Amino acid sequence: MPTDNLIADFEAYSGWRTGVSQSIGTFQKWLGEQDLGDAQIDMRIQHLIDRLREDKLNVAFVAEFSRGKSELINAIFFSNYGQRILPSSAGRTTMCPTELMYDPTRPSSIQLLPIETRATDTTTSEYKRYPEEWTVIPLDVDSAEAMQAAFLQVGETRKVSVEEATRFGLYHAENPDDQLAVGRDGEIEIPCWRHAIINFPHPLLKQGLVILDTPGLNAIGTEPELTLNLLPNAHAILFILAADTGVTKSDIDVWRNHIGNQSARSRGRVVVLNKIDGLWDPLKTDGEIDAEIDKQIRTSAELLGLKTSQVFPVSAQKALVAKINEDRPLLEKSQIGKLERALSDELIPSKQDIVRDSTQNEVEDIVSGVRQILNSRKSGIVEQLQELKGLRGKNQDVIEHMMDKVKQEKEHFERGLQRFQALRSVFSQQTNILFGFLGMDNLRAEINKIREEMESSMFSAGLTDAMNRFFKETNGSIARSAEQIAEIQSMMSGMYKKFSEEHGLSQVSPTPFSTLKYHKEIARLERSYKEHFNTLGNIISTGKNTLTRKFFETIASRVVYVFEVANRDVENWLKTIMSPMETQVREHQLQLRRRLESVKRIHRATDTLEDRIAELEQMEAKVNEQLGQLDQFMKAAYQALNDDSLNERFSANAA
């Protein structure tokens, strides 16, 4: 069955990732055995291994109501249970954003965030830090009936007064659609839950797949977490249309506002034309039916600005039935296999490319640093050998002269170390200034200030001014930090050059650092805000003012995350920029001590000249061996990173 192939492809990707991680782990162990590691290298390698282990593939399913989205998820992921697991019926079934994932450290369960939390401005991301705020339902994965009953609770609703729905931001008096939702009793039906997280040991979820099942247009519009965090961070988005309705105005609105503006023509954006079984007409020939489906594909692609190759016609309902009944002709007719193959061929290789490139760059940088240490060590040994071999047949006066020369070099280097320590002091001062610009306390103070201004503002224009000032301030902080980073880099470049010229150390250029990605993320948030709220039609609405404040809290939460990442990245960069200098200083200091000690021993006749030369030759041979082993590791790492078996697998699938 096609789903089995999809699982096998994900398992192959997971196996590739494990192989790369094991290769890096072997390198880490070798560094420890050879006394070549340090705290900075260990931290970088461990971070790399952790990143590979925790790698996730996020796939979002997005659609308006009644497009068959839940049924599509059932057909792709849950057919092996022999029945429908996710509720699927006409109308609204997915009432709140739902994440399906697997965390082996937690029991199988459904976590539900009560809708009452919408009365606060706290984001769902923030609530994830407080498990006691969630309702937990155990999940019996061995019983399809029990799972089905548990999943039904995700879509529970209840009736509340218009006032309460307004307080939760689920009713706006000026919205005609909301007015129609009010019953004769003056109450309105709302979902019981704001967000759901399902921890479930499905084979694909075990491999790191995370599925996001989203509600319809209104929920996307009123829960900023979807727009700002979950959808932009998805590696693939499946946008579901219905063949029996075609592309409606609301479909186009969802696409343009939430998907199409996020690199729609790039890999990872897939449109599913569902319910093609509605076009299966026994009074038409197969050719006529295929022509009608092709027409729907062309029309959908044109309206959404896509290639026809990005639109996949399927019948999710018939695919589910076919898989449960093992009806291969019906399964083929449902065309679900082409969509599942696209998920494998598009999502997995593109994700592998991203992981491969970032891992390879990091590994190459670490290996380059280790190679530099070994080459420096080898150069020192060769220099000592030349000195000692030059002493053959010489008298004590020559040996004393050599000893004085080495002492002078050592004293000269130690004077340079004083400047190095002074540099460290200045470096520390400069880093304090840098972290001042990226300070979390200052950021939170600015957020509180903007929040107070928004609370006291009676008009939407005031809210807009506050939001615009917030974006300006955060961008300004990042820009000032970029200037400080450039100053630190310039200072370190000068010191690297000076030490190289004075003491013969290897010329090293400090690793560059760019703040561009933080500016881009802030710009994306600002663009999203303006697209949704900075129009005349939006700012005249009191209800939208409430929504703007909620939107601000989500933006503020995301900006805090951006600054946390920036602080962590800058801290790692500062360690990286000092590490080559510290390593070279340490190695050079060690070599000078060895040279001086060697000449002293020969002068005191505690060692013979030939014994010392033999010892150094052994040390040189060991370093050469280590360099060879380093080359072997890089060869093994490249083989693991560029394993052709996955590419061959996908090429065979395509064929």
C-alpha positions, 0 to 999 in steps of 0.5 A: 500500500502507498502509505507503507512506502511513505513510512519506509521513505521516512524511515530511510531518512531517519536512518540517514540522519542516525548514520550522520549522527553516529559518524559525528559521535565517533569523531567526538570520541576520537577527539577526546582520546587524542586530547584534541577537544576543548569545551567549545568544540565539545559544545558545538559537536553536542549541539550538532548531535542534539539538532540531528536527533531532534530534527522534525518535519512539520506538515500543515493541512490547511483548508476551509470547512467541508473540504475533506481535510480530516478525511485526507489525514485519515486516509494517509496516516490512520487507515491501518486502524481499519476505521475512521479515527479523526472525526470526519463529517459535513461541516465543522469537524476540526474546531481548534488547531491540532498538532499530532506528534510523538514524544517518547518521554510522555505517555500517549495522550491528548492535551487540550487547552481550554477555550477560556484561556482566550480571555487572556492575551497569553499565547498558546506557545507560552501556555505550552510551558505550563502543563497544569493549564491543559486538560489531559486525556489518556490515549489507548493506542491499542483500541481503535474505538477508544482512540476514536472516542478520545479524538471526538473530544477535540471537536467538542463545542458548547453554547455561550452568551454573545458577551462571553463569546465576545470576551473570548474574541470569537464574536464580533458584532460588526461581522455579518457571519457572526451575527448569523451564528447567534441562535434564537436563544441568544447564544452562540456555539463555540469550541471547548478547546483553544488548541490540541496536542496529540502525542501518538506513536504512529510510525511516521510521527516516531520518525519526526513527522509533526502534523498540524491540522488547522481549522477554517478561515475564521479560526486562522484569522483570530488565532495569530499563533497559526499565522505567525508561528505554526504555518510559517515554520511548516516544511510543507503545507497541504492546501485542500480544495474540494472538486465539487465546489472548485476554488471559492472566494474564501479558499482564495482568501486563505491562500493569499493571506496565509499560504500564498505569501509564503513562497508559494512557488517553492518546494513544500507547497502542495494543493490537494483537489479533494472529492474527485469522486463527485466527478465520477459519473457513470454516464460519462466515459473515463476520458470525459471524467479525466478531462473534467478533472484536468480542467479543475486542476488547470483552473485551480492552478491558474487561480492560485498562481501555481504550476499544474504539477503542484495540484494533486486530484484525490478522493480521500474518502475512497482512498480510506475505504480502499485501504481498509478493504484492501481494494487496489483498483479503487485505491488506484482510482482515488489517486492518493498514491501520487500525493503520498509519493509527492510528500516523499519526493518533495518534502524529504529530499528538500529537508535532507538538503537543508540538514545536510548543508547545515551539518556539513558546514558545521563539521567542516568548520570544526575539522578545520579548527582541529586540523589547524591545531595539529598543523601548528603542533607539527610545525612546532615539532619540526622547528624543534627538530631542526634546532636540535639537529643543528646542535649535533657536534656543537659545544656547550657554548652553542647550546647555552646560546640556543637556550638564551635564544629560546628564553628570549622568545619565551619572554617576548611571547609572555609580553605579548600575552599581557596584551592578549589579557588586556584584549580579553578585558576590552573584549569583555567590555565590548560583549557587555555592550553588545548584550545590552542591545540584545538584553531580554530585560530591556525587551520585556520592558519595551513590551510592557510599555507598548502593552500599557499604551495599547491598553490606554488607547481609545482609538485604533490609530493609537494601537497602530502607532504603538505597534509601528514604534515597537517594530522600529525599536526592535529593529533598532536594537538589532541594528545597534547590535550589528554595529557592535558585532562589526566593531568586535570583529574588527578588533579581533582581526587586528589582534589576530594579525598582530599576533601572527606577525609578531609570533609566527602564529597562523593567520586566522580570520575571525568568523563573520556573523550576520544579524540579517536573519533576525531582521528578516524575521522581524520584517516578516512579523511586521508585514504580517501585521500590516497585511491583517490590521493596518488598513482603514477597514480594520482600524475602525473596528473596536472588535478588531482592536481587541484582536490587535492586542491579541495579535501583539501578544503573539508578535511580542512572544515571537520577538522574545523568541527571536531575541533569545535565539540571537542571544544564544547565537551571539554567545556561541559566536563570541566563544568561536571568535576567541577560541582560535586565538586561545587555542593558538596561544595555548599551543605556542606557549606549550611549544616554547616550554617544550623547546626550552625544556629540551635545550635545558635537559641537553645542557644539563646532560640529563638527556642525550641529544639523540634521545631527544631527537628520537622523542620528537620524531615519534611525536611528529609521527603521531601528529602525522597519524592524527592528521591521517585519521582526521582525513579518514573521518572527513571522508567517512562524514562525507560518505554519510552526509552524501549517502546515495541510497536515499537519492537512488530510492527517490529516483526509483520512486519517480521512475 
